[in-house]
Every structure is written in C-alpha cells, then in structure tokens.
Amino acid sequence: MLSPYFCRFPTFKSVGRTALAGGAAMLLSTMPVSKSFAAEESVPWVHAIAMHGEPALEPDFTHFPYANPDAPQGGILKLGVQGTFDSLNSFIVQGGWTSARGMKEREFGSNIFESLLMRSYGEPFTLYAHLAESVRMPENREWIEFTLNPKAAFSDGTPVTVEDVAFSFDIIRDKGRPPYRNWYGSIVSKGYPDERTIRLNFENGDNRELPLLIALAPILSKAHTDAETFDKSTLVAPIGTGPYVFSEIDPGKRVVYKKNPDYWAKDLPVKRGFDNFDEIRVDYFRDETSLQEAFKKGLIDVLQFRDPVRWVTGFDFPAFNDGRVVKQEIELGTPAAMQGLAFNTREPKFEDVRVRRALSMLFDFEWVNKNIYFGLYTRTAGYWDGSILSAIGRPADEREQALLAPFADAVQPEVMNGTWRPSQADGSGRDRKVLRAAMGIFKDAGYALKDKKLVNTASGDPLAFEILTKNEDEEKLALAYKRSLTLLGIDVSVRNVDPAQFEDRRISRNFDMVFNTWTASLSPGSEQYGRWSSAAAEAEGSFNIVGASDPAIDALIDAIVAARTQDEFVSAVRAFDRLLISGAYAVPLYHVGEEWLGRWGRVQGPDESPLYGHQYDSWWAGADQ
C-alpha cells in the first residue's frame, strides 16, 4: 500500500523536456517508503534556510534590518558603469560576460529576474521566502521542496507555476554557462506533491551549499522564453517577476528600468523598503575618466570610487564644494576582495610556480602605495583577508593538516605555519634585497641573465609577456609594475584596450596577464568550482581565469561544500586559502576595508548597510529631487 505522501501527487503535465509523471514515477521507484518516509514527513516547512546555523530573523519579521520600510517612493536613480553591453541574457556563454547590468545582481538589484528564495545580505548566507512562500529540506540536504506563493506572478500578470520553475532549471542546465549549468545539472529528479509545490532531488548531500544555490536560480517564464535560441545572445527584453520592466534599451549605451505598479511582491517583508524609485537608468561609459566627469556634472547620482587618487583629488568641483555632493564611506563586514594580476597558467612561460612566485615578489607595493595611492591601501595577502576564514597569520590546525596531508608539496612551509607574507620592499622602487631574492628563485627555475635579459637557459627564450588593461587606472599600475620587472631584464609590454575587446580576450583566454578581482564572502562554496576547479580550467565561459588545474584544489573545494559544522567549514576554507597562496596564481595587490561612494544629495540610502556593502535597490530619492 502506498504511503499517503505519494497519494498527494496529482495527474502530471509535461514540464520542459521531462514529463512530470516521469518525475513522480522516478520518486516512486527510488524513494524508500518506510522509515525514511516518516523521517521526510517530519521535516518542517520554514520561512528561511541558512548555510550554517539558523536564520537571524523570525517568521514574523517585518523587513530586513538594513532596509528602511518607510522609504519615500518615486523619483529617478541614475547610475553609470564603465564598459558596454550587447546582451540581455547573463546566464549563457554567448553574451553572458557582457550583458546589461541590473537584471539580477546584488549591487544594482534583481530588477527583472527573481528567485524562489531571497538572500539577506545582513547575514553570511541566509535565504528567506519569496517566490516560494515556504521551503523545507532535511538535515542531510539530499532534497529540497518549495511551495510557491500563490500571488507570485510575471510582469505580464501570468502566475508563476511549478512548470516555469522546472523549465528554468532545465533550460539553464542544457544551454547555460558554468557554473549555473553545473549546479542545475545536479538535480537528478523532480517531484510535484501538489500544483504549487516542487521537490528537487540530488544524488547525495555532499554539496551542502547546492540547495541554497538552487533556491537562488532565476525563474524564467516558459511561455515567453524561446528554448531553441536561449543560448544565443539577444537584446529582446525578457519577461521576469521583478519589480521593474524595461522601458529603454540602447545597446552599449543605456538601459532604463521602469517600475511595475502591479509588482506582485511589493508588500512582502523581504521587499519592504526596496525598489523605491519609479525609474532606474544605467548609462555606459567608455573609460573611467568619462564616468567620473559624468558624475561631476550630475548625470550620475552615485558612484563607487576604487582608485585612491580619484577619491582624494577628484572632488574639487562646485557641487561638492557647496555641499550638493557628499563623500560616504561604508564599512564592510566581509573579507577583502582579492584584487590581483592574474597569470594565464595555460601559457608555458607561467606553468612553473617558481616563476609566478618570483614575479609576484617584484610588485613593489610600498612604492606604489606611497607614490600613487596616498598610502590608503593595505597589501592583500590571501583570498579572505580580514576575516576568520583567512589563513594569514594562523598556523594550520589539525583539521587543515589532515585535509592537506595527501598533497604534501602543495603548500609552502611558511604558508602552512602562518608566517608567510607578500614580499615587502623598502619603497625605493629598486630594493636590492627583494631583487636578489627573486633572482634566486628564477635561477632555481632555470633562468639566467644574458645580455641584460632574463633568459630560460634550456630554451634560450627571454621571459617576456603582455599585461592587458582596460582603463587608465590599470594601465598606470601596470606601468609601475613593469618598471620593477625591467630591473631583472624581463621584457613586459602593457596594452590598453577598450572594454569590449578586453572581455573578448579574457573570455577566449587570449592574454598573458590581466587584472582580475575575486570577490570574497563569509560563505564561499560551490562558486569556487567555477573559479578554480580542473573541470572549469578549459570550460568555455567559466570564471577560472588563471587556468588552475590541480587535484588538491578540487579536493579542498569538495571539503568546503561538504562541511557540516562551522569549525569544519572554517578549516576547509583556510586550507584552501593556503593552496591558492602557495600556487601564486596572481600577483596580490591591495584593498581597503570600506567602500568609497560619491553621492549627490538628491538620493540617499539607509543608515545601516548590509555586510556586503551598498545595495542601490534599498536607496530612495531625497526631498530635493
């Protein structure tokens, strides 16, 4: 006799390429019906789930702590970015790197696409009910179930159905780019307990983060998505469930979002205090100087500054002097992002880790920080600096040692014992001590000086490479680095290209060295596969910029996503940090512990900022707009 659970399954319709009836049959044939069924029935439906620990907010919460529930409504928010766009689909390989900003992202908001659950950026990694009004998953995380909010609707008024949800997972699995297709490809079967509920089954619960990543998937309208051409770049405006719709699309120049007055979720606690502007404009600029000038003229309302020179010297203009523009520093509660000059290790010249380590030593941070950046930066050492997850200054604990034991030579001894730091020069721009130390490593790697050129003694080839940059700030830093490299006879060229060409070359891996930023969070997980795994090294469209391909890295990412306790998780991330540092995949640059924003007084944000920095979708128009 069937358990009552299975009797809840209705007659099934076809979803995408998979019949729901087939999904139910799979559940019937693969799920045990006795003790495990009773255990599954006892899994409670909840309003939120967290990667580790419990959600901070109770079911009756009224709004996120960093949102202003009484924010004024109306007005226009004008934003600007450097670069271009030629696509409205960020989930595919073709055009995914150059898609329009603001459709679904933390900083600009999920204006078009939304997910079953919504992330609170006031917590490390916690998700709250949104398109799904409730969720449940077992402790082993082998499956997850969502029940849709009956009010959830697309911008054209049609309801969101489980068929749309299943279609979204399937189309991105089949035609999306990594890491999305890898995540959604981990769903081994689907079930439909009732017309508003979908169950997703995984092969196992080893990837503890996977259910949360699934919960953040963009939900597409099956009726308005062309499955045949989904993997092709497009400028056709998509239909989503978000608070805005497109009102203007000027390829490469501007995109305008207009608020949907019939937005289905405007009264939900997770959206109270968000989406306050009637219109959001995002203008694109060729270079950073043009972007800064547009801000000074008032064509842009708020702009993040990343260059200390511009932050210190760039505010001598009338609107700042008379108080209409203000400078705002927002303290971050997250690890520092790793900014670095990434090596393309697919290139033979960079295959040897000793060469990469020696080149990293030659970046004279002390000279650069003093002479170019007003001493405002802190040197970056690892990938989670300034947090509990960082290995810097900490000897490996027993858990880390056990994780790294099978890969004895993968971590440098000084990195393992916590004493390693990036090389420190005297700030002269030609510290002989550092030059001698780097030359010693080059000699061990088979290089020697010949006619004032650093030459590979086996091949006779000089060490020469190109640094690719996309703006004048990067170019300025690359030229400073070049001066240090030429002291050891290394032939370096710096090539500045427009943003579109930069992205084309980065995507096609047609570069030697390129500037890159690895964002850091308090809950790293499956995204590290896309950044660092062997499978992603040659995968088209992946974020593994450097081409890292190392069994030790693969094993440590597995350990991170499989961690069940906070202690296990912290140890796994620290061990991973040690691997990346020892692998010298990038020349570490610098960071600050806060965000720098220039803001016109006509817009403002909440007094309390989330851990991860500013979010424009929680801002509003001031009284003088």
Salt bridges, closest charged atoms under 4 A:
GLU40 OE1 - ARG199 NH1 3.17
GLU105 OE1 - ARG101 NH2 2.93
GLU107 OE1 - ARG101 NH2 3.42
GLU107 OE2 - HIS614 NE2 2.88
GLU114 OE2 - HIS130 NE2 2.97
GLU133 OE2 - ARG196 NH1 3.22
GLU139 OE2 - ARG208 NH2 3.53
GLU139 OE1 - ARG564 NH1 3.29
GLU145 OE1 - ARG136 NE 3.05
GLU145 OE2 - ARG199 NH1 3.54
ASP156 OD2 - HIS224 NE2 3.16
GLU163 OE2 - LYS222 NZ 3.04
ASP170 OD1 - ARG173 NH1 3.26
ASP170 OD1 - LYS190 NZ 2.76
ASP174 OD2 - ARG17 NH2 3.07
ASP174 OD1 - ARG173 NE 2.79
ASP194 OD2 - ARG8 NH2 3.54
ASP275 OD2 - LYS271 NZ 2.95
GLU279 OE2 - ARG281 NE 2.67
ASP283 OD1 - ARG254 NE 2.68
GLU293 OE2 - LYS296 NZ 3.37
ASP301 OD1 - ARG602 NE 2.50
ASP307 OD2 - ARG310 NE 3.87
ASP307 OD2 - LYS476 NZ 3.89
ASP322 OD1 - ARG324 NE 3.05
GLU347 OE1 - LYS349 NZ 3.87
ASP352 OD2 - ARG354 NH2 2.78
ASP397 OD2 - ARG399 NH2 3.71
GLU400 OE1 - ARG578 NE 2.55
GLU466 OE1 - ARG505 NH2 2.79
GLU472 OE2 - ARG310 NH2 3.64
ASP473 OD2 - ARG310 NE 3.13
GLU474 OE2 - LYS470 NZ 2.69
GLU503 OE1 - ARG506 NH2 3.13
ASP512 OD1 - LYS349 NZ 3.53
GLU538 OE2 - ARG346 NE 3.52
GLU595 OE1 - HIS614 ND1 2.86
